[in-house]
């Protein structure tokens, strides 16, 4: 579902930015932010189980991947 929302958001970026398109994009963005908050809470719970040090290590790896993605987008 999240992948579908992301794809739809990207498709809407290429459309004429009517009021309806802008509203849908805003709703999609809000839904994705809500999902991000839920995932963050889930990660905190995972940290309680696997240990916060291990969670931090994994999140650092994820941040490094995000940095690579950002650089690739800029290029």
C-alpha positions as CSV (number, residue, x, y, z in Angstrom):
1,X,0.0,0.0,0.0
2,X,2.7,2.5,0.9
3,X,4.5,1.7,-2.4
4,X,1.2,2.4,-4.2
5,X,0.8,5.7,-2.4
6,X,4.4,6.7,-3.3
7,X,3.9,5.9,-6.9
8,X,0.6,7.8,-7.0
9,X,2.3,10.8,-5.4
10,X,5.0,10.7,-8.0
11,X,2.5,10.5,-10.8
12,X,0.6,13.4,-9.4
13,X,3.8,15.5,-9.4
14,X,3.8,15.3,-13.2
15,X,0.2,16.3,-13.6
16,X,-1.2,19.8,-13.8
17,X,-1.3,21.1,-10.2
18,X,-5.0,21.7,-9.9
19,X,-6.7,22.2,-6.5
20,X,-7.8,18.6,-6.5
21,X,-4.3,17.3,-7.4
22,X,-2.8,19.4,-4.6
23,X,-5.3,18.2,-2.1
24,X,-4.7,14.5,-3.0
25,X,-1.0,15.1,-2.8
26,X,-1.4,16.7,0.7
27,X,-3.5,13.7,1.9
28,X,-1.0,11.2,0.6
29,X,1.8,13.1,2.3
30,X,-0.1,13.2,5.6
31,X,-0.8,9.4,5.3
32,X,2.9,8.7,4.7
33,X,3.9,10.9,7.7
34,X,1.4,9.0,9.9
35,X,2.9,5.7,8.7
36,X,6.4,7.0,9.5
37,X,5.3,7.8,13.0
38,X,3.8,4.4,13.5
39,X,7.0,2.7,12.1
40,X,9.1,4.8,14.6
41,X,7.0,3.5,17.5
42,X,7.4,0.0,16.1
43,X,11.2,0.5,15.9
44,X,11.2,1.6,19.5
45,X,9.5,-1.6,20.5
46,X,12.0,-3.6,18.5
47,X,14.8,-1.8,20.3
48,X,13.4,-3.0,23.6
49,X,13.8,-6.5,22.4
50,X,17.0,-6.5,20.4
51,X,18.6,-3.8,22.4
52,X,18.9,-0.1,21.6
53,X,22.6,-0.4,20.6
54,X,21.7,-2.9,17.9
55,X,18.7,-0.8,16.8
56,X,21.0,2.3,16.6
57,X,23.4,0.3,14.4
58,X,20.7,-0.7,12.0
59,X,19.3,2.8,11.9
60,X,22.7,4.1,11.1
61,X,22.9,1.7,8.2
62,X,19.5,2.9,7.0
63,X,20.6,6.6,7.3
64,X,23.7,5.8,5.2
65,X,21.5,4.2,2.5
66,X,19.3,7.4,2.6
67,X,22.4,9.5,2.0
68,X,23.4,7.4,-1.0
69,X,19.8,7.7,-2.4
70,X,19.8,11.5,-1.9
71,X,23.2,11.9,-3.7
72,X,21.9,9.7,-6.6
73,X,18.8,11.9,-6.9
74,X,20.9,15.0,-7.1
75,X,23.1,13.6,-9.8
